[in-house]
Amino acid sequence: MNATSERMKFPLVYVRGFAGDTSGINSVVDDPFYGFNEGSTHVRVGVDNQPGFHQFESPLLRLHLDEGYEILVEGGQDAYLQSHEKIPADSVWIHRFYDPSASTWSGEPSEFRLEDAASDLLALIDTLKAKSGAPRVHLVAHSMGGLICRCLLQKVLPDLGRDPADCVDKLFTYGTPHGGIAFDVGFGVLEKVRDAVGINGADIFGPRRMYEYLTPAAQTDPDGPPEGWSAREMPQGDGAFPRDRVFCLVGTDPQDYDVARGLSAAAVGARSDGLVQIENARVPGAHTAFVHRSHSGRYGLVNSEEGYQNLRRFLFGDRKVEASLVGHRPPPEGDCVGWQAEVQLSVRGMPIVMHERLASHWCPIQLSGRPSEEPEQAADDERSDGGVALTTVFLGSALERPPDSPAMRYALHLRILTLRERRGIFLFNDHLEQAADFDDILIVDIGTRQSGAGIWAAWNSTVPGAIRDLDLSGEPLSDEDPGSGTWIAHIPLPESAWPILGEGANVRLAVSPWS
């Protein structure tokens, strides 16, 4: 579980989202950083129920401040690249794919085509690799930008006979509609009209166009996607980009998606970030974090501390910690009973919650009982050993606070709730709203170079006093698979959970080196 002492840096390329018509494109190209320089000062939680001031400088500036990444522009990024033979690997670049489609430059604007944006992205990557000496780049994308990146990885590079893993190290997506954009209203009519007419090119979010730009030419069926084809899937195997190198940040707040776009939020539905439905923002098998943020705007994913902290640790952390609920056996109480888990994850020193799945945010984890109405969501959370994935968090021994601490600490808040309903109607006779049947916090310490490898853990219900005063020194939990390079430990749930989940219920922690 020992991490390397030196971290290799890779050039980082930002890829923005959909701009819409020509006026929207013109607005985008007027911004030298395509919007990734936008920060925020508003948060939802404050003292005395008032929104507090929290300054987030933007992901662009924070990478410069926190990781020493350089922003290199001399009249334009292209001009800089043309006039310099060498560039530093720790540098930030913007894929300005919309420039040819703007009418603000001289000449006739070209029609935007997603496949062309993906091909141009490859040209930029090849230039950055050649001039930096880095073997690969990081891709960070918002919304449609993630589809451009997937087109590169799943179609453009395979069609050229090139290995995607030789070009891209990691892909991080903010609110990307990996499964397209669907609506809760109209019984499918709105999607059919969009895909048939293609207003402002919005048909790229429908299954036929997604199939075209996500499938290698040799495998494409001219009759369209075969039955059962899912845009969310990233096929694996020889020459495929590994899903373990993909992180999907999922927004769960439809309310704050820009007042002017309220119609979009109403059409897409409550289980969304205001534009992308929750289940469509995930790639099965990829790492995922849920945050209560909107698709964009003042409370958007990109200009949020939550998004940045997940991004930074995924790109530059040195530990991957996976937590799952295993061995649980909720009592069989009939078809009308369902069990859900809520989880929240906090990292010591961070002013935000890194990951939260709550019923009030429309995204609890379905455990058992009546079959889920969202089978794709349930399948995303299931593990091959019968367990249910709770969280994956990336930590960095050089990133966490306090810096002189002998361990990296985080807290996993776990709540178990039961629901009773019949024919889609909730049964409220003995119901206590938001009252969990089990509620506890698992405090986890992960060893650093100072303390050595190891996992220490304790349930808050067994801790006297404040969590901050908790000392988890002593022998770490036993490594159950010492030869694998991954430290695996099972932490039994407290006895108070046994009547609900059974005496065999555990939280399984797996800690492995990252990057």
N, C-alpha and C positions, 0 to 999 in steps of 0.2 A: 504493500500500500504506500510505499515511499514515493514521493513525487520528485521530479527532476528539479535541480536547483536553478537551471536556466530555462527561461521560457522563450521559444522561438516566436518572433513577431512576423506577421503577414500583413501586406497591404489590405486595407479595408475598403470595400466598395459599397456605397449606399445606392439603393434602387427604389425610387419613389412609386407612388400608386397612381391610380387612374385620374386623369384630369378632365375628361369629358370632351366638350366641343372646342372649337378653335379659340374662343375667348378664354376658356379655362386653361388651355395649353399656353396661350400667350402670357397669362398671369404666372404660370409655373416657370417659364423660361426667363422671366424677369428676375427671378430669385437666383442668386449665384450658387446657392446650395440646395435648391429644389425643396426647400422646406425643412431640411434636417437641422437647420440652425435655429429653429423655433423652440423656445423654452416655455416656462409657465411659472406663475406665482400663486396659483390657487390650489387649495386642497379641500377635501370634504370634511375633515375632522379638525376641530379646534376647541380651545378652552371655552367654557360657557356656551357650548353649542354654536359658536360662531366660526365661520371658515377662517382658518389661520393662514398666515403668510409663510410660504415655503418656496424658495427660489430654486428652480431647476433650470440650469443654464442652457440646456439642449444636449442631445447625445453627441453632437459634433464637438462642442467645446469641452464637454466632460471627458471625452476620450483624450483630448489634448492635455487637459489638466491632470487626469488620473493616471493615464498610461503613456504620456509623452508622445502621442501621435501628432504628426505634423500635417498641417493643411497647406498644400503647396499650390499657389496660384500666382501667375505672373501674366496678367491680361487674359487668363484662361488656363484651364488645366491642360488642354491640348497644346497650347503654346509652351507651357512649362515642360511637358513631356518631349516635345520636339526639340527644345533647346538644351536639354540635359541628358547626358549619357547615363548617369547614375542617379537613382533616387533612393531614399531610405525605405527600408521595409516597413517601418512603423509610420505609415502615412495614410491619409484618408482621401478618398476620391469619390466623386459623384458621377454616376452614369447618366449623362444628359441626353437620354434617348429621345426626348420630346423636341429637341431643338430643330430637327429637319421638318417637323410638322407645324411649326409656328409661322404666323404670317407677319411677324414683326421684323424678320430678317429680309434681305433682298432675295429675289427669286421666288419661284413658285413653291409653296409648301407641299410636302409629300404627305400622303395619307398614312396615318400611324398603322403599323402592323406589328403585332406582338412578336412574331418570329424574327422580324428584322431587328427589333430591340434586343432580342436574345443573341443574335449573331453579332451585333455591335458590342454587346457586353463581352463576348468572347475575345473580340479584337482588343478591347481595353485590358482584359485580364492578361492576354499574351504580352502586351506592351509592358504592363506593370511587372510581370514575372521577369521579363528580359532585362529591365532596367533596375530592378531592385535586387535581383539574385534570389528572391524568395521562391520556393517551389510551388506555392499555392497562394490564394487570397481568401479572405473572409468576405462573405456576402451578407449584407444586412438590408432587409427589404420591408417596405410597408405596403400592405394591401396588394394591388395588382403587381407590384414589384416582385413579390414572391412567386407569382406565376411566370414572370419573365425569367426568373432564376431557375425555376423548375423546367421551363422549356429548354433552357440551356443544358441542364443536367440530364434531362430525359429524352431530348430529341436532337438538338443541334450537335452536341458532342458525340453521341452514339452514331449519328448519321455520318460524321467525319471519321469514325473509327477511333476516337480518342476516349481515354478513361476520364470520367468526370472527377475522380478523386485525385488526378494529377493536376487539376486546375483549381479546385475549390477545397479548402480545408473544412469550413463550417458554414452553414446557412442558418440565419436567424430571421424569422418572419414575425412582423407585427400585424395582427389582424388580417392575414392573407386569406382570401376565400378559396382555400384548397379544394373544397367541394362545390365551388361555384356560389352564386347568389340566388337564393330562392325566396319566395314570399309566402306569408301566412294567409294572405287573402287572394281572392280571384280564382281559386281552384285550378291553378296552373295556367290560366289564360294570360296573365301578365308575362310569365316567362316565355310562353309561345310567341307573343307579339314581339317581345324584346329580341328573341333569337331569330325571328323571321325578318324583322325590319332592320335590326342592328343599329338602332339610333345611337349616334356618336360612338359607334364601335362597341356598345355595351354587350353585344352577343358573345364577346370573349368570356363572359361569365356563365354561359350556357354549355350543356354537355357536348354538343356537336363540335363547337369550336375548341373547347378544352381538349376533347379527344384528338383533334387535329394537331394541336401544338404541344401535347404531352406524350405523343406516341411516335417512336422512330418510323421513318418512312417505310422501311421494310416490313413493319408490322401493322401498318395502317390499313383498315378496311374501307374501301371507297363508299360503302353503304352506311358508314357511321359507326358509332360505338356499339360493340356487341352487347347482348343482354347481360346484365350484371356488372358491367364496367363501372368503376367508380373513379372519379377524378381525384379523390383524396388519396388514393393509393400511390405510393412510390415503389414500383416493382424492385425487387432485390435479386441478387445473383451476380454472375460474372459481368463486370463492366458497369454495374449500377452504383449510383451514389449511395453510401450507407445511411440509413435513416437515423442511426445513432449520432450522426453529425448534423442533425437537423433539430432546431428548437422552434416550437410554435407558441407565441404569446397570444393568448385568447382573451379578448375583452368581454365583460359580462354586464356592462352598463349601457342600455339603450337610451336612457333618459337624456344624457348630456351630448348626444350626437348633433350638436349645432342646431339651434332653434329653427333655422331656415330649412333644415333637413328633417324636420319632424315627420313629414309625410313618409320618408324612407323608413324611419324607425317603426312607424305604425304598420307599414306594409310588410316589413321583414318579420316583425313580431318581438315579443318581450325577451325570448331566449336568444339574445344577440348582443352585439356591440353597437347596435343602431343601423348597421348595414350588413354585417356578416353574421349569420346564425352560428351559435356556439359550436355545434357539431361540425359545421363546414370549415371552421378555422383550424382544424387539427389534421395532421397526417398520422394515420395509425402507425404506431411503432416509433414515432419521433418523441423527443422530450417536449413536455408541455407545462406551461404555468398559466393559471387563470388569475386575472386581476380585474378589479371592479373599475374599469376604465372604458371609455367610448372609442369608436373607430378613429375619430379625429376631433379637432376642436380644442377648446380650453381644457377639457378633462380627457384628452385623447391619449392613446397608447404610446405614441412616439415621444411626445413631450411630457413623459411621466417619469418620476423617480423609480416607480415599480418596474417599468419596462427597462430602464437603463441598468438597474442593478441585476436583473436577470440576464441581460445582454452581456454585461461586463464579466460576470462569473462564468457564463457559458463559454465566452471567448478566451478568458485569461485565468480561470480557476485551475486548481491542480487536484481537486478531489470531486468525485461524483458520488452523491449519497442518495440511494434509492430506498424509499420506504413503502412497504405494502402491508396490507392486512391479510393474514393467512390463518388457516385453521378455524375460521369462525363458522358457527352453525346456529343461525338465528332459529328460535323455536318455530316449529310449523304450526301456524294458527289459522290456516285456511287461505283461500284464493284472494280474500278481500284485504289481506294484510301485506304491506310492503315495508322494507327496512332501508333506511338511507344513512349515509355517513356524510358529515360535514368536516372539512379540514381547513386549517389555516396554518401557514408556515411563516415564522419570523426568524430572522438572523440577527444575532447580537450586534448592536451598533448601528443597525439600519432603522431609519425613522418610518419605515413603511412595512406593510405585510407583503411578502414576496409572492405568495400564492394563496388563494382562498376559493373554496368551492362551497357555497352556502345555498340552502334552499331558497332564501330570499333573493339570491342572485340567479336563480333558475338553473343551477348547475350542481346539485348534490350528487354524490356517488351512489348509484343504485347497488344495494347489496344482495337482496333476495326478495322472495315473495312473488307478487303478481308480475308477469313479464313486463319489461320496460316498454313504454310507448316509443322510446328512442333506442332501438336495438343497436344502431351504430355506436351511440354513446356508450352503452353498456359494454359492447365488445371492446371498445378502446381502453376501458379500465381493467378488463380481465387479464389475469396472468395465466401462463400455461400450467402452473401448479395448482390452480384453483383459487389463488389469492386475488386480491383487488389492489391495483396500484393506487397509492395515496399521493405521493409526491416524489419528484426528483429535484434535488437542489445541488447546485455547484458551489463549492467553497474554494477559497484561496488562502493559503497560509500567509501570503503577503498582503491580503486584502482585508482580512477581518479585524474587528476592533474588540477590545483594546489590543494594540499590536504586540504588547509584551505578554499576552495571555498564553498559558501553556496549552490551550486547546481552542478550537473553533466551536462555538456553541450556537445551536439553533433550537427552536421550540416548535413542536408539532401539536397543534390543538385538535383533538379528535372528539366529535360528538356523534352519537348514534340516536336516530329518531325513528319512530314507527308511525306509519300512516294506515288508516283503515278507510276503505272506500268500496262502494258497490255500484257497478254499472257507471263508473266515472263520477260518482257523487261521493264526496267526503262524508264519513260518519263521525259526527262531532259529540256524541253522547258523553263519552268519557275522555275527550280530547283536551289537552292543555297546549295551546299554540306556543311554539318555540321553546317548549320545555323538553329537554333532551332526556332520553332514558339512560344515557351514559354521557359523561362530560369530564374530560381530564386532559392534561397537557403533558406530553412526553418531552423532557429536556434531554438533549443529546449533546455530548462533547465528542469532537473528533480530534484525534491526536495531531500534533504539529511536529516540526523538527525539534522543538524544545522538549516536548513530552514523549516523543516517539509514537509509533503507530498504535492505534487502539480506538475502541469505542467505549464510552461511558454513558450510562443513561439512567434516568429515574423519572417516575411519575410524580407530578406536582402534588397529588393527593398524599404522598408519603413524605413530602418535604416540609419540615417545620420552618416557618419564617419566609423571608422574601427569596424569590428565585435568584436574584442577583448575588445573594450571599451563599448560594449553594456551592459546596466544594465536592466535586466528583472525583477526587483523587483516589488512589488505591489501584487495585488490579483491574484492568479493563475486562470487558466481556470476552468470553472465549471466542476465538476465531474458529468457526465450524468447518472451514474449508481452507486450511493454511496453504495448501499447494496451488490454489487458483490465482493468487495475486489480488483477490477481492476478499476483504474482511467481512464475514457474514455472521450476524448475531440475531437471535430472536429474543424479544422482550415480551414476556407474558403480560396480558392486560390485567389490571387490578381485579380483585375478587368481585368488586361491585359490578363488573361487566359480565361475569360468568353466567348469571341467569339469562342474559340477553344473547350473548355470542358464544357461550360454551367455554368450558375450562381450557380447551385447546387453542383459544384465540391468542394470537401473537402479532406484534408488529415486527416484521422482518426488515432489518437494516442491512444494506450491502454497500460497502465503501470501497471504491476503487480509484486508482490514479486516473487523472484526466489530463489530456494534452501532454 
